Amino acid sequence: MVLAVVAAAIFVATLVVVIWQPKGFPIGYTALIGAVIALATTVVGLGDVPTVVGIVWNATLTFVAVVLISLILDEAGFFEWAALHVARWGRGNGRLLFVLIVGLGAVIAAVFANDGAALILTPIVVGMLRALNMPAKAALGFILATGFIADTGSLPLVVSNLVNIVSADYFGLGFAEYAAVMVPVGIVSVLASLGMLLAYFGRSIPKRYDVLALTRPAAAVKDRATFRAGWVVLAVLLVGYFAADPIGVPLAAVAGVGAVVIVLVAARQPAFLFARQTASPVLVTTGGTATVTAGSNGTGGAGGESGRVIPVWKTIREAPWQIVLFSIGMYLVVYGLQNQGLTDYLAKLFDVFGDHGVLVTALGVGFVIAILASLMNNMPTVLIAALAIGGAGATGLTHEVMIYANVIGSDLGPKITPIGSLATLLWLHVLERKGIHIGWGQYFRTGIVLTVPVLAVTLTALAGWLTLIR
């Protein structure tokens, strides 16, 4: 009993410091300190360390690789190019622009993870709105919609959200197996989100906007070689994700190779592949006087083939390496809750839902996890819930519903409060730096109104889709 209290105290203290994020205490170091205390108090044993590392290494390294790819492509102008194209497709129709921005956010979230959509697309959208001189109320609607869709659109693929990868790894779900269930459910989530966003912000969206105020999409591309390589890498990654499972290759290896390739292209390595062509002399005649000048090799400038313009090593340093330490440390702390039997109470609650059919199971488990995620962050929540589901007595379809309801609750639940996910806290910080303040009270009032209906619709779609295909 004493160890159970100690385990709970360590968990709460670690979580408070992680969410608070005091200066000088990165989340990874904070979680590791919590893990060390858990080891010192015997809440967890040394024998649990390899078990935890074995559970989280693939998830965290895959996530870091995907985010690193998105950071490099952002530096190349990839996302700004896409956003400007989308804005032009709106043809001056404000409501259509809103729909297209939400759609772009959903696509980026699915392919580049929720962090990529929230942290990369948001500054681009802010810049675009300022260029269009959007009214403050309308701009706020676009910005909140971008942040909201980043998480609600992160269901379809295993790589779309770190919690997806953790859950899929823990329960042994393959990439294709996961996608077969969650792509249709994810589409429902995006459509439900779009409906709620239009209902909530529709009146504030201007009917028209000036397309001519937008920059040309081509001008956004800062590094053409990396930009073009990005398309190839993404295509190969999607094929690789599906091909990796049958041959036993971890997703981290596939994503890691993609990250290495895009980094090498951005760094112009190996150098001989990007060597400048020797310029041919050109004879220029001016006023009867002939002079010889250096010929153009066509590779100079910001978008040149051989001139490196992306701060590659700075971008690598800014990748979310702390999440590796955070995952290991936080999971050890959470593992202490399981060792002391605290996750058994949640398992019993899940079994109660499981006794009342697939729909009740989906809604019950999903909403409980969503509430937990909104109160104590989604990363520890998905770990606790996975351990509880593993300890529950449910089997077959009921067990499967619990697994996917855990993902949905952990992905959507964080939108209720600002502390629900680290991505949301970082997103709010990015907005502050752009001079846009969204208070926690304002966020909560918006988040709960938007999230609860979308969560209910998505969980209902999960129950119906799994019943249909199983």
PEDALIN-V47654 format. One record per residue. N is the residue number from 1. OMEGA is omega in radians with two decimals (999 if undefined). NEAR is the number of other C-alpha atoms within 8 Angstrom. Layout:
n=N omega=OMEGA near=NEAR
n=N omega=OMEGA near=NEAR
This chain:
n=1 omega=-3.14 near=5
n=2 omega=3.14 near=5
n=3 omega=3.11 near=8
n=4 omega=3.10 near=12
n=5 omega=3.13 near=8
n=6 omega=3.13 near=10
n=7 omega=3.13 near=14
n=8 omega=-3.13 near=9
n=9 omega=3.12 near=8
n=10 omega=3.14 near=12
n=11 omega=-3.11 near=11
n=12 omega=-3.12 near=8
n=13 omega=3.13 near=8
n=14 omega=-3.12 near=11
n=15 omega=3.14 near=9
n=16 omega=-3.12 near=8
n=17 omega=3.11 near=10
n=18 omega=-3.12 near=11
n=19 omega=3.14 near=9
n=20 omega=3.14 near=6
n=21 omega=3.10 near=9
n=22 omega=-3.10 near=7
n=23 omega=-3.13 near=5
n=24 omega=3.12 near=4
n=25 omega=3.09 near=8
n=26 omega=-3.04 near=11
n=27 omega=-3.13 near=11
n=28 omega=3.13 near=13
n=29 omega=3.11 near=11
n=30 omega=-3.14 near=13
n=31 omega=3.13 near=17
n=32 omega=3.09 near=13
n=33 omega=3.08 near=9
n=34 omega=3.13 near=14
n=35 omega=3.13 near=12
n=36 omega=3.10 near=8
n=37 omega=3.11 near=9
n=38 omega=3.10 near=15
n=39 omega=-3.10 near=11
n=40 omega=-3.13 near=7
n=41 omega=-3.14 near=8
n=42 omega=3.03 near=7
n=43 omega=2.97 near=15
n=44 omega=3.14 near=13
n=45 omega=3.12 near=8
n=46 omega=3.13 near=7
n=47 omega=3.12 near=6
n=48 omega=-3.06 near=9
n=49 omega=3.12 near=9
n=50 omega=3.11 near=8
n=51 omega=-3.12 near=8
n=52 omega=3.12 near=12
n=53 omega=3.12 near=9
n=54 omega=-3.13 near=8
n=55 omega=-2.95 near=11
n=56 omega=-3.00 near=12
n=57 omega=-3.10 near=10
n=58 omega=-3.12 near=12
n=59 omega=-3.05 near=13
n=60 omega=-3.13 near=12
n=61 omega=3.05 near=11
n=62 omega=-3.12 near=14
n=63 omega=3.14 near=13
n=64 omega=-3.13 near=12
n=65 omega=-3.14 near=13
n=66 omega=3.13 near=14
n=67 omega=3.10 near=14
n=68 omega=3.07 near=12
n=69 omega=-3.12 near=12
n=70 omega=3.12 near=10
n=71 omega=3.12 near=12
n=72 omega=-3.14 near=14
n=73 omega=3.07 near=13
n=74 omega=3.10 near=11
n=75 omega=3.14 near=9
n=76 omega=-3.14 near=13
n=77 omega=-3.05 near=13
n=78 omega=-3.03 near=12
n=79 omega=3.08 near=11
n=80 omega=3.06 near=13
n=81 omega=-3.13 near=13
n=82 omega=-3.12 near=9
n=83 omega=3.13 near=12
n=84 omega=3.05 near=13
n=85 omega=3.14 near=9
n=86 omega=3.14 near=12
n=87 omega=3.11 near=12
n=88 omega=3.09 near=10
n=89 omega=3.12 near=7
n=90 omega=3.06 near=11
n=91 omega=3.07 near=7
n=92 omega=3.12 near=10
n=93 omega=-3.05 near=10
n=94 omega=-3.12 near=12
n=95 omega=3.08 near=10
n=96 omega=3.09 near=8
n=97 omega=3.12 near=13
n=98 omega=3.14 near=10
n=99 omega=-3.11 near=9
n=100 omega=3.11 near=11
n=101 omega=3.08 near=13
n=102 omega=3.10 near=12
n=103 omega=3.10 near=8
n=104 omega=3.10 near=10
n=105 omega=3.14 near=15
n=106 omega=3.14 near=15
n=107 omega=3.13 near=9
n=108 omega=3.12 near=13
n=109 omega=-3.11 near=19
n=110 omega=-3.04 near=15
n=111 omega=-3.04 near=9
n=112 omega=3.12 near=14
n=113 omega=-3.06 near=18
n=114 omega=3.13 near=16
n=115 omega=3.12 near=13
n=116 omega=-3.12 near=14
n=117 omega=-3.07 near=17
n=118 omega=-2.99 near=15
n=119 omega=-3.11 near=12
n=120 omega=-3.08 near=12
n=121 omega=-3.07 near=13
n=122 omega=3.11 near=13
n=123 omega=3.12 near=11
n=124 omega=3.13 near=11
n=125 omega=3.11 near=11
n=126 omega=3.12 near=10
n=127 omega=3.13 near=8
n=128 omega=-3.13 near=10
n=129 omega=3.10 near=10
n=130 omega=3.09 near=8
n=131 omega=-3.14 near=9
n=132 omega=-3.11 near=11
n=133 omega=3.12 near=6
n=134 omega=3.04 near=11
n=135 omega=-3.06 near=6
n=136 omega=-3.12 near=6
n=137 omega=3.11 near=7
n=138 omega=3.13 near=12
n=139 omega=3.13 near=11
n=140 omega=3.10 near=8
n=141 omega=3.11 near=11
n=142 omega=-3.09 near=11
n=143 omega=3.11 near=11
n=144 omega=3.11 near=8
n=145 omega=3.13 near=10
n=146 omega=3.10 near=15
n=147 omega=-3.10 near=13
n=148 omega=-3.06 near=9
n=149 omega=3.13 near=15
n=150 omega=3.14 near=17
n=151 omega=-3.12 near=13
n=152 omega=3.09 near=14
n=153 omega=-3.05 near=17
n=154 omega=3.14 near=17
n=155 omega=-2.84 near=18
n=156 omega=-3.03 near=14
n=157 omega=3.10 near=15
n=158 omega=-3.05 near=12
n=159 omega=-3.06 near=14
n=160 omega=-3.10 near=15
n=161 omega=-3.14 near=16
n=162 omega=-3.13 near=11
n=163 omega=3.06 near=12
n=164 omega=-3.09 near=13
n=165 omega=3.14 near=11
n=166 omega=-3.11 near=13
n=167 omega=-3.14 near=13
n=168 omega=3.12 near=12
n=169 omega=-3.07 near=12
n=170 omega=-3.08 near=9
n=171 omega=3.05 near=7
n=172 omega=3.13 near=6
n=173 omega=3.08 near=9
n=174 omega=-3.11 near=8
n=175 omega=-3.12 near=11
n=176 omega=3.13 near=8
n=177 omega=3.12 near=8
n=178 omega=-3.10 near=12
n=179 omega=-3.12 near=11
n=180 omega=3.12 near=8
n=181 omega=-2.91 near=11
n=182 omega=3.07 near=12
n=183 omega=3.09 near=11
n=184 omega=3.13 near=9
n=185 omega=3.12 near=14
n=186 omega=3.09 near=14
n=187 omega=3.09 near=10
n=188 omega=3.14 near=11
n=189 omega=3.14 near=14
n=190 omega=3.14 near=12
n=191 omega=3.10 near=8
n=192 omega=3.11 near=11
n=193 omega=3.14 near=12
n=194 omega=3.12 near=10
n=195 omega=3.14 near=8
n=196 omega=-3.14 near=10
n=197 omega=3.10 near=11
n=198 omega=3.13 near=8
n=199 omega=-3.06 near=7
n=200 omega=-3.04 near=8
n=201 omega=-3.00 near=10
n=202 omega=-3.07 near=9
n=203 omega=-3.10 near=6
n=204 omega=-3.09 near=8
n=205 omega=3.13 near=11
n=206 omega=-3.11 near=10
n=207 omega=-3.07 near=7
n=208 omega=2.99 near=7
n=209 omega=-3.04 near=10
n=210 omega=-3.14 near=8
n=211 omega=-3.09 near=10
n=212 omega=3.12 near=5
n=213 omega=-3.09 near=7
n=214 omega=3.04 near=11
n=215 omega=3.06 near=8
n=216 omega=-3.14 near=7
n=217 omega=-3.11 near=11
n=218 omega=-3.12 near=6
n=219 omega=-3.13 near=8
n=220 omega=-3.09 near=11
n=221 omega=-3.10 near=14
n=222 omega=-3.10 near=11
n=223 omega=-3.03 near=16
n=224 omega=-3.13 near=11
n=225 omega=3.13 near=11
n=226 omega=3.11 near=12
n=227 omega=-3.13 near=13
n=228 omega=3.12 near=8
n=229 omega=3.14 near=10
n=230 omega=3.12 near=10
n=231 omega=-3.14 near=8
n=232 omega=-3.13 near=8
n=233 omega=-3.14 near=11
n=234 omega=3.13 near=9
n=235 omega=3.14 near=8
n=236 omega=3.13 near=8
n=237 omega=-3.11 near=11
n=238 omega=3.08 near=8
n=239 omega=-3.12 near=8
n=240 omega=3.13 near=9
n=241 omega=-3.12 near=11
n=242 omega=-3.09 near=9
n=243 omega=-3.02 near=8
n=244 omega=-3.05 near=12
n=245 omega=-3.09 near=12
n=246 omega=-3.11 near=6
n=247 omega=3.03 near=6
n=248 omega=3.11 near=6
n=249 omega=-3.13 near=9
n=250 omega=3.13 near=9
n=251 omega=-3.14 near=10
n=252 omega=3.13 near=12
n=253 omega=-3.14 near=9
n=254 omega=3.14 near=13
n=255 omega=3.14 near=12
n=256 omega=3.10 near=12
n=257 omega=3.10 near=8
n=258 omega=3.14 near=13
n=259 omega=3.13 near=12
n=260 omega=-3.13 near=8
n=261 omega=-3.09 near=9
n=262 omega=3.08 near=14
n=263 omega=3.14 near=11
n=264 omega=3.11 near=10
n=265 omega=3.14 near=11
n=266 omega=-3.14 near=15
n=267 omega=-3.11 near=9
n=268 omega=3.09 near=12
n=269 omega=-0.15 near=10
n=270 omega=-2.99 near=7
n=271 omega=-3.06 near=7
n=272 omega=3.12 near=6
n=273 omega=-3.08 near=7
n=274 omega=-3.12 near=10
n=275 omega=3.12 near=7
n=276 omega=3.04 near=7
n=277 omega=3.08 near=5
n=278 omega=-3.09 near=5
n=279 omega=3.10 near=8
n=280 omega=3.13 near=8
n=281 omega=-3.13 near=8
n=282 omega=3.12 near=8
n=283 omega=-3.12 near=8
n=284 omega=-3.14 near=8
n=285 omega=-3.14 near=8
n=286 omega=3.10 near=7
n=287 omega=3.10 near=4
n=288 omega=3.14 near=5
n=289 omega=-3.11 near=6
n=290 omega=3.07 near=8
n=291 omega=3.14 near=8
n=292 omega=3.10 near=8
n=293 omega=3.12 near=8
n=294 omega=3.12 near=8
n=295 omega=3.12 near=8
n=296 omega=3.08 near=7
n=297 omega=3.07 near=10
n=298 omega=-3.07 near=5
n=299 omega=-3.12 near=11
n=300 omega=3.09 near=10
n=301 omega=-3.06 near=6
n=302 omega=-3.10 near=8
n=303 omega=-3.04 near=13
n=304 omega=-3.10 near=13
n=305 omega=-3.00 near=11
n=306 omega=-3.13 near=10
n=307 omega=-3.12 near=11
n=308 omega=-3.12 near=10
n=309 omega=-3.12 near=9
n=310 omega=3.08 near=10
n=311 omega=-2.94 near=6
n=312 omega=-3.03 near=10
n=313 omega=3.05 near=6
n=314 omega=3.13 near=7
n=315 omega=3.11 near=11
n=316 omega=3.13 near=8
n=317 omega=-3.10 near=7
n=318 omega=3.07 near=7
n=319 omega=-3.03 near=10
n=320 omega=3.13 near=8
n=321 omega=3.14 near=9
n=322 omega=-3.10 near=10
n=323 omega=3.09 near=11
n=324 omega=3.11 near=12
n=325 omega=3.14 near=12
n=326 omega=-3.10 near=14
n=327 omega=-3.12 near=12
n=328 omega=-3.10 near=14
n=329 omega=-3.09 near=14
n=330 omega=-3.14 near=13
n=331 omega=3.07 near=11
n=332 omega=3.10 near=14
n=333 omega=3.13 near=16
n=334 omega=3.12 near=12
n=335 omega=3.06 near=10
n=336 omega=3.07 near=12
n=337 omega=3.11 near=14
n=338 omega=-3.12 near=12
n=339 omega=-3.12 near=9
n=340 omega=3.02 near=11
n=341 omega=-3.07 near=9
n=342 omega=3.11 near=10
n=343 omega=3.13 near=12
n=344 omega=3.13 near=11
n=345 omega=3.10 near=8
n=346 omega=3.10 near=10
n=347 omega=3.13 near=12
n=348 omega=3.10 near=9
n=349 omega=3.12 near=8
n=350 omega=3.11 near=15
n=351 omega=3.08 near=11
n=352 omega=3.08 near=8
n=353 omega=-3.10 near=12
n=354 omega=3.14 near=12
n=355 omega=-3.04 near=7
n=356 omega=3.03 near=8
n=357 omega=-3.02 near=9
n=358 omega=-3.09 near=12
n=359 omega=3.12 near=10
n=360 omega=3.11 near=10
n=361 omega=-3.12 near=17
n=362 omega=-3.10 near=15
n=363 omega=-3.11 near=12
n=364 omega=-3.13 near=10
n=365 omega=-3.10 near=14
n=366 omega=-3.11 near=16
n=367 omega=3.08 near=11
n=368 omega=-3.13 near=9
n=369 omega=3.11 near=15
n=370 omega=3.13 near=15
n=371 omega=3.11 near=9
n=372 omega=-3.13 near=12
n=373 omega=-3.13 near=19
n=374 omega=-3.10 near=17
n=375 omega=-3.03 near=9
n=376 omega=3.08 near=11
n=377 omega=-3.01 near=15
n=378 omega=-3.09 near=16
n=379 omega=3.06 near=10
n=380 omega=-3.12 near=12
n=381 omega=-3.11 near=13
n=382 omega=3.10 near=16
n=383 omega=3.12 near=12
n=384 omega=-3.12 near=11
n=385 omega=3.12 near=12
n=386 omega=3.10 near=12
n=387 omega=3.14 near=10
n=388 omega=3.12 near=13
n=389 omega=3.10 near=12
n=390 omega=3.14 near=6
n=391 omega=3.13 near=8
n=392 omega=-3.09 near=11
n=393 omega=-3.08 near=5
n=394 omega=3.10 near=8
n=395 omega=3.04 near=7
n=396 omega=-3.07 near=6
n=397 omega=3.14 near=10
n=398 omega=3.10 near=12
n=399 omega=-3.14 near=10
n=400 omega=3.10 near=9
n=401 omega=3.12 near=14
n=402 omega=-3.11 near=14
n=403 omega=-3.09 near=12
n=404 omega=3.06 near=9
n=405 omega=3.06 near=14
n=406 omega=3.13 near=14
n=407 omega=-3.10 near=13
n=408 omega=3.13 near=15
n=409 omega=-3.13 near=16
n=410 omega=3.11 near=16
n=411 omega=-3.05 near=15
n=412 omega=-3.11 near=13
n=413 omega=-3.13 near=19
n=414 omega=-3.12 near=16
n=415 omega=-3.14 near=15
n=416 omega=-3.11 near=14
n=417 omega=3.13 near=13
n=418 omega=-3.09 near=13
n=419 omega=-3.06 near=13
n=420 omega=3.11 near=16
n=421 omega=3.10 near=14
n=422 omega=3.13 near=9
n=423 omega=3.13 near=10
n=424 omega=3.11 near=13
n=425 omega=3.10 near=10
n=426 omega=3.13 near=9
n=427 omega=3.10 near=12
n=428 omega=3.11 near=10
n=429 omega=3.10 near=8
n=430 omega=3.14 near=10
n=431 omega=3.10 near=11
n=432 omega=3.14 near=9
n=433 omega=3.10 near=7
n=434 omega=3.13 near=7
n=435 omega=-3.13 near=6
n=436 omega=-3.12 near=7
n=437 omega=3.04 near=7
n=438 omega=-3.12 near=7
n=439 omega=-3.13 near=6
n=440 omega=3.11 near=8
n=441 omega=3.11 near=6
n=442 omega=3.13 near=8
n=443 omega=-3.12 near=12
n=444 omega=-3.13 near=11
n=445 omega=3.11 near=8
n=446 omega=-3.05 near=9
n=447 omega=-3.08 near=11
n=448 omega=3.12 near=11
n=449 omega=-3.11 near=8
n=450 omega=-2.96 near=12
n=451 omega=-3.02 near=12
n=452 omega=3.12 near=8
n=453 omega=3.14 near=8
n=454 omega=3.11 near=12
n=455 omega=-3.14 near=15
n=456 omega=-3.14 near=9
n=457 omega=-3.09 near=11
n=458 omega=3.12 near=14
n=459 omega=3.07 near=14
n=460 omega=3.09 near=11
n=461 omega=3.10 near=10
n=462 omega=-3.12 near=15
n=463 omega=-3.12 near=12
n=464 omega=-3.10 near=9
n=465 omega=3.12 near=10
n=466 omega=3.09 near=11
n=467 omega=-3.12 near=9
n=468 omega=-3.02 near=6
n=469 omega=3.13 near=5
n=470 omega=999 near=5
